[in-house]
């Protein structure tokens, strides 16, 4: 009996994050279609369906899809304008695409048997590096060598400025790391906790009411986390864009 109970509680919460080829085999090359590729593709298709097909027949009385698309469009547009200012509006399509991909990938990952692509740091780090490189290139293109002025805290006492400049430089280059870990870590942790409680529910049988109720509560919390983390990722992108298009304000 002890051995049977142990086998029932043999929970492996990290198995759900294993990258697997879609067409069998164990070898994964850079061109191999995997479960990550599949669910990232699904997120892109859902984005197209919502923002392109859903708004293709625009009318004064909008359909449900058109209403959702317009609401998201207005929400992100206002965010970009408020955070980056008028000069940042031209980069709205980039920010909108980032938000839609992250929020849809987060939400799709909560579907049973789906794969949470944003739980992988390879995905979130790639997104964060794209933001980092885009902002850096844009900053030098818009401001030239003056972009480096954001590292010089002119309002601080002169003796402290070199130290603060070093801290600013380190924090700038840490941005991609914090940007990616914040998103990937939160998504991974939530899915792992749900898997653990699901394992307890399966092992306890008729006494699994408490784990099931816990799963329902955590699942509701994860829906909120999926949206909030997409918002945080996007608003940080806007803050970084502001440094590039608006200059440093110390």
NORDA-V181442 format. One record per residue. N is the residue number from 1. RES is the residue in one letter. SS is DSSP state (H for helix, E for strand, - for the rest). NEAR is the number of other ideal C-beta (glycine too) atoms within 8 Angstrom. D_FIRST is the distance of its C-alpha to the first C-alpha in Angstrom with 2 decimals. Layout:
# NORDA-V181442
n=N res=RES ss=SS near=NEAR d_first=D_FIRST
n=N res=RES ss=SS near=NEAR d_first=D_FIRST
This chain:
# NORDA-V181442
n=1 res=X ss=- near=4 d_first=0.00
n=2 res=X ss=H near=5 d_first=3.78
n=3 res=X ss=H near=6 d_first=5.36
n=4 res=X ss=H near=7 d_first=5.00
n=5 res=X ss=H near=9 d_first=6.20
n=6 res=X ss=H near=8 d_first=8.54
n=7 res=X ss=H near=7 d_first=9.87
n=8 res=X ss=H near=8 d_first=10.63
n=9 res=X ss=- near=9 d_first=12.49
n=10 res=X ss=- near=7 d_first=14.30
n=11 res=X ss=- near=8 d_first=17.61
n=12 res=X ss=- near=6 d_first=20.89
n=13 res=X ss=- near=11 d_first=23.70
n=14 res=X ss=- near=7 d_first=26.45
n=15 res=X ss=H near=6 d_first=25.81
n=16 res=X ss=H near=10 d_first=27.91
n=17 res=X ss=H near=10 d_first=30.92
n=18 res=X ss=- near=6 d_first=31.03
n=19 res=X ss=- near=8 d_first=34.41
n=20 res=X ss=- near=6 d_first=34.28
n=21 res=X ss=E near=11 d_first=37.27
n=22 res=X ss=- near=8 d_first=37.92
n=23 res=X ss=- near=5 d_first=38.79
n=24 res=X ss=- near=3 d_first=36.10
n=25 res=X ss=- near=5 d_first=36.29
n=26 res=X ss=- near=4 d_first=35.32
n=27 res=X ss=- near=6 d_first=38.80
n=28 res=X ss=- near=7 d_first=40.24
n=29 res=X ss=- near=5 d_first=43.96
n=30 res=X ss=- near=3 d_first=46.06
n=31 res=X ss=- near=3 d_first=47.01
n=32 res=X ss=- near=8 d_first=43.56
n=33 res=X ss=- near=7 d_first=42.58
n=34 res=X ss=E near=11 d_first=39.15
n=35 res=X ss=H near=9 d_first=37.00
n=36 res=X ss=H near=12 d_first=38.93
n=37 res=X ss=H near=9 d_first=42.20
n=38 res=X ss=H near=11 d_first=41.16
n=39 res=X ss=H near=15 d_first=40.29
n=40 res=X ss=H near=11 d_first=43.28
n=41 res=X ss=H near=8 d_first=45.43
n=42 res=X ss=H near=9 d_first=44.02
n=43 res=X ss=H near=13 d_first=44.86
n=44 res=X ss=H near=9 d_first=48.40
n=45 res=X ss=H near=8 d_first=48.79
n=46 res=X ss=H near=10 d_first=47.70
n=47 res=X ss=H near=12 d_first=50.19
n=48 res=X ss=H near=9 d_first=52.93
n=49 res=X ss=H near=10 d_first=52.14
n=50 res=X ss=H near=13 d_first=52.28
n=51 res=X ss=H near=11 d_first=55.27
n=52 res=X ss=H near=8 d_first=57.34
n=53 res=X ss=H near=8 d_first=56.75
n=54 res=X ss=- near=12 d_first=56.03
n=55 res=X ss=- near=11 d_first=59.37
n=56 res=X ss=- near=6 d_first=61.48
n=57 res=X ss=- near=6 d_first=63.04
n=58 res=X ss=- near=6 d_first=63.91
n=59 res=X ss=- near=7 d_first=65.38
n=60 res=X ss=- near=3 d_first=66.65
n=61 res=X ss=- near=3 d_first=63.90
n=62 res=X ss=- near=9 d_first=60.87
n=63 res=X ss=- near=8 d_first=57.88
n=64 res=X ss=H near=6 d_first=54.39
n=65 res=X ss=H near=11 d_first=53.85
n=66 res=X ss=H near=13 d_first=57.29
n=67 res=X ss=H near=9 d_first=56.62
n=68 res=X ss=H near=10 d_first=53.41
n=69 res=X ss=H near=12 d_first=55.22
n=70 res=X ss=H near=10 d_first=58.23
n=71 res=X ss=H near=8 d_first=56.14
n=72 res=X ss=H near=13 d_first=54.28
n=73 res=X ss=H near=10 d_first=57.60
n=74 res=X ss=H near=8 d_first=59.34
n=75 res=X ss=H near=8 d_first=56.53
n=76 res=X ss=H near=13 d_first=56.38
n=77 res=X ss=H near=11 d_first=60.18
n=78 res=X ss=H near=8 d_first=60.72
n=79 res=X ss=H near=12 d_first=58.22
n=80 res=X ss=H near=16 d_first=60.00
n=81 res=X ss=H near=11 d_first=63.41
n=82 res=X ss=H near=5 d_first=62.53
n=83 res=X ss=H near=12 d_first=60.83
n=84 res=X ss=H near=13 d_first=62.91
n=85 res=X ss=- near=9 d_first=66.17
n=86 res=X ss=H near=5 d_first=68.60
n=87 res=X ss=H near=8 d_first=68.59
n=88 res=X ss=H near=16 d_first=64.86
n=89 res=X ss=H near=10 d_first=65.01
n=90 res=X ss=H near=5 d_first=65.80
n=91 res=X ss=H near=12 d_first=62.31
n=92 res=X ss=H near=11 d_first=60.65
n=93 res=X ss=H near=6 d_first=59.55
n=94 res=X ss=H near=8 d_first=57.63
n=95 res=X ss=H near=15 d_first=55.89
n=96 res=X ss=H near=13 d_first=55.19
n=97 res=X ss=H near=9 d_first=53.60
n=98 res=X ss=H near=13 d_first=51.36
n=99 res=X ss=H near=14 d_first=50.23
n=100 res=X ss=H near=12 d_first=49.59
n=101 res=X ss=H near=12 d_first=47.60
n=102 res=X ss=H near=15 d_first=45.39
n=103 res=X ss=H near=12 d_first=44.77
n=104 res=X ss=H near=11 d_first=44.08
n=105 res=X ss=H near=15 d_first=41.75
n=106 res=X ss=H near=16 d_first=39.86
n=107 res=X ss=H near=10 d_first=39.65
n=108 res=X ss=H near=13 d_first=38.82
n=109 res=X ss=- near=16 d_first=35.90
n=110 res=X ss=- near=11 d_first=34.31
n=111 res=X ss=- near=6 d_first=34.23
n=112 res=X ss=- near=3 d_first=30.73
n=113 res=X ss=- near=3 d_first=30.41
n=114 res=X ss=- near=9 d_first=33.60
n=115 res=X ss=- near=9 d_first=34.23
n=116 res=X ss=- near=16 d_first=35.51
n=117 res=X ss=H near=13 d_first=38.44
n=118 res=X ss=H near=14 d_first=39.60
n=119 res=X ss=H near=10 d_first=36.36
n=120 res=X ss=- near=12 d_first=37.74
n=121 res=X ss=H near=8 d_first=40.28
n=122 res=X ss=H near=7 d_first=42.14
n=123 res=X ss=H near=13 d_first=43.09
n=124 res=X ss=H near=14 d_first=43.80
n=125 res=X ss=H near=12 d_first=45.62
n=126 res=X ss=H near=8 d_first=47.79
n=127 res=X ss=H near=15 d_first=48.74
n=128 res=X ss=H near=14 d_first=49.47
n=129 res=X ss=H near=10 d_first=51.56
n=130 res=X ss=H near=8 d_first=53.53
n=131 res=X ss=H near=13 d_first=54.36
n=132 res=X ss=H near=12 d_first=55.25
n=133 res=X ss=H near=8 d_first=57.51
n=134 res=X ss=H near=9 d_first=59.10
n=135 res=X ss=H near=12 d_first=59.95
n=136 res=X ss=H near=9 d_first=61.28
n=137 res=X ss=H near=8 d_first=63.45
n=138 res=X ss=H near=12 d_first=64.66
n=139 res=X ss=H near=12 d_first=65.49
n=140 res=X ss=H near=10 d_first=67.70
n=141 res=X ss=H near=6 d_first=69.22
n=142 res=X ss=H near=9 d_first=70.17
n=143 res=X ss=H near=11 d_first=71.14
n=144 res=X ss=H near=6 d_first=71.80
n=145 res=X ss=H near=6 d_first=71.64
n=146 res=X ss=H near=7 d_first=71.71
n=147 res=X ss=H near=11 d_first=67.99
n=148 res=X ss=H near=7 d_first=67.42
n=149 res=X ss=H near=9 d_first=68.99
n=150 res=X ss=H near=12 d_first=65.66
n=151 res=X ss=H near=10 d_first=64.58
n=152 res=X ss=- near=11 d_first=67.69
n=153 res=X ss=- near=11 d_first=67.35
n=154 res=X ss=- near=6 d_first=71.04
n=155 res=X ss=- near=4 d_first=70.62
n=156 res=X ss=- near=9 d_first=69.16
n=157 res=X ss=- near=5 d_first=71.42
n=158 res=X ss=H near=5 d_first=72.77
n=159 res=X ss=H near=4 d_first=71.19
n=160 res=X ss=H near=9 d_first=67.69
n=161 res=X ss=H near=12 d_first=68.09
n=162 res=X ss=H near=6 d_first=67.17
n=163 res=X ss=H near=7 d_first=63.95
n=164 res=X ss=H near=10 d_first=63.08
n=165 res=X ss=H near=11 d_first=63.98
n=166 res=X ss=H near=8 d_first=61.50
n=167 res=X ss=H near=8 d_first=58.77
n=168 res=X ss=H near=12 d_first=59.73
n=169 res=X ss=H near=9 d_first=59.61
n=170 res=X ss=H near=8 d_first=56.15
n=171 res=X ss=H near=8 d_first=54.83
n=172 res=X ss=H near=9 d_first=56.44
n=173 res=X ss=H near=7 d_first=54.72
n=174 res=X ss=H near=8 d_first=51.36
n=175 res=X ss=H near=11 d_first=51.66
n=176 res=X ss=H near=12 d_first=49.91
n=177 res=X ss=H near=9 d_first=46.93
n=178 res=X ss=H near=8 d_first=46.51
n=179 res=X ss=H near=15 d_first=47.35
n=180 res=X ss=H near=14 d_first=44.58
n=181 res=X ss=H near=10 d_first=41.83
n=182 res=X ss=H near=11 d_first=42.37
n=183 res=X ss=H near=16 d_first=41.70
n=184 res=X ss=H near=15 d_first=39.01
n=185 res=X ss=H near=8 d_first=37.07
n=186 res=X ss=H near=10 d_first=36.98
n=187 res=X ss=H near=16 d_first=35.92
n=188 res=X ss=H near=11 d_first=33.17
n=189 res=X ss=H near=8 d_first=31.78
n=190 res=X ss=H near=12 d_first=31.67
n=191 res=X ss=H near=15 d_first=29.90
n=192 res=X ss=H near=11 d_first=27.28
n=193 res=X ss=H near=10 d_first=26.57
n=194 res=X ss=H near=12 d_first=26.30
n=195 res=X ss=H near=12 d_first=23.80
n=196 res=X ss=H near=10 d_first=21.58
n=197 res=X ss=H near=12 d_first=21.72
n=198 res=X ss=H near=10 d_first=21.14
n=199 res=X ss=H near=12 d_first=17.88
n=200 res=X ss=H near=12 d_first=16.78
n=201 res=X ss=H near=11 d_first=18.08
n=202 res=X ss=H near=8 d_first=16.13
n=203 res=X ss=H near=10 d_first=12.74
n=204 res=X ss=H near=9 d_first=13.64
n=205 res=X ss=H near=5 d_first=14.80
n=206 res=X ss=H near=4 d_first=17.23
n=207 res=X ss=H near=6 d_first=17.29
n=208 res=X ss=- near=12 d_first=18.72
n=209 res=X ss=H near=6 d_first=22.30
n=210 res=X ss=H near=7 d_first=23.01
n=211 res=X ss=H near=12 d_first=21.97
n=212 res=X ss=H near=9 d_first=23.94
n=213 res=X ss=H near=8 d_first=26.92
n=214 res=X ss=H near=9 d_first=26.73
n=215 res=X ss=H near=12 d_first=26.83
n=216 res=X ss=H near=8 d_first=29.85
n=217 res=X ss=H near=8 d_first=31.59
n=218 res=X ss=H near=12 d_first=31.02
n=219 res=X ss=H near=10 d_first=32.13
n=220 res=X ss=H near=8 d_first=35.30
n=221 res=X ss=H near=9 d_first=35.86
n=222 res=X ss=H near=12 d_first=35.45
n=223 res=X ss=H near=10 d_first=38.12
n=224 res=X ss=H near=8 d_first=40.41
n=225 res=X ss=H near=12 d_first=39.53
n=226 res=X ss=H near=14 d_first=40.30
n=227 res=X ss=H near=11 d_first=43.79
n=228 res=X ss=H near=8 d_first=44.45
n=229 res=X ss=H near=15 d_first=43.57
n=230 res=X ss=H near=12 d_first=45.87
n=231 res=X ss=H near=10 d_first=48.54
n=232 res=X ss=H near=10 d_first=48.15
n=233 res=X ss=H near=15 d_first=48.34
n=234 res=X ss=H near=14 d_first=51.44
n=235 res=X ss=H near=10 d_first=53.26
n=236 res=X ss=H near=9 d_first=52.81
n=237 res=X ss=H near=11 d_first=54.34
n=238 res=X ss=H near=14 d_first=57.24
n=239 res=X ss=H near=9 d_first=57.69
n=240 res=X ss=H near=12 d_first=57.89
n=241 res=X ss=H near=16 d_first=60.33
n=242 res=X ss=H near=12 d_first=62.47
n=243 res=X ss=H near=12 d_first=62.95
n=244 res=X ss=H near=13 d_first=64.20
n=245 res=X ss=H near=13 d_first=66.50
n=246 res=X ss=H near=10 d_first=67.57
n=247 res=X ss=- near=9 d_first=67.91
n=248 res=X ss=- near=8 d_first=66.65
n=249 res=X ss=- near=4 d_first=67.44
n=250 res=X ss=- near=8 d_first=67.29
